[in-house]
Structures are given as C-alpha cells and as structure tokens.
Amino acid sequence: MQPFGVAYAHEALARAALGLGEGGAAAAHLREAGELAKSVTDERDRKLLETDLESLGPSPA
C-alpha cells in the first residue's frame, strides 16, 4: 500500500481514538501519519492529508 493510504488509515484511527478519549493512541497515530505524509510525493495528496491532520489539533512532538 502507498504511504498516502497508510497515512490516511492512521488519520482515521487517530480521529476515532480522539472520539473515544484515547489521547495517547491518537497521538501515536498522528505521529505515524505525519511521518508517512513526508513520503507522499503527490503535492495535492500531501496537502490534503496535512490539512486533515491539522484539523485534529497540534501535532505531537
């Protein structure tokens, strides 16, 4: 699977974890999605992913 698809899977898991109040799990999935986003070569896809990740709040360090 391409980094874009895997990153979006982590984005979805982070969103679900936040909804369940699982901040630690959400942070881990956000970190992984952020790292994978760096590998997305299509600029339009990367921007879409980054926008969705940003909508979830500050990126964990």
Backbone hydrogen bonds, N-H to C=O, Kabsch-Sander energy under -0.5 kcal/mol:
donor,donor_aa,acceptor,acceptor_aa,energy
6,V,2,Q,-2.0
7,A,3,P,-2.9
8,Y,4,F,-2.1
9,A,5,G,-1.7
10,H,6,V,-2.0
11,E,7,A,-2.2
12,A,8,Y,-2.4
13,L,9,A,-2.2
14,A,10,H,-2.6
15,R,11,E,-2.4
16,A,12,A,-2.4
17,A,13,L,-2.7
18,L,14,A,-2.5
19,G,15,R,-1.9
20,L,16,A,-1.4
21,G,18,L,-1.4
22,E,17,A,-3.0
23,G,21,G,-1.2
26,A,22,E,-2.4
27,A,23,G,-2.5
28,A,24,G,-2.0
29,H,25,A,-2.3
30,L,26,A,-2.5
31,R,27,A,-2.4
32,E,28,A,-2.2
33,A,29,H,-2.6
34,G,30,L,-2.5
35,E,31,R,-2.3
36,L,32,E,-2.5
37,A,33,A,-2.2
38,K,34,G,-0.9
38,K,35,E,-0.7
39,S,36,L,-1.8
40,V,37,A,-1.3
41,T,39,S,-0.7
43,E,41,T,-0.6
46,R,42,D,-2.6
47,K,43,E,-2.6
48,L,44,R,-2.1
49,L,45,D,-2.5
50,E,46,R,-3.0
51,T,47,K,-2.5
52,D,48,L,-2.0
53,L,49,L,-2.6
54,E,50,E,-2.6
55,S,51,T,-1.5
56,L,53,L,-1.4
57,G,54,E,-1.6
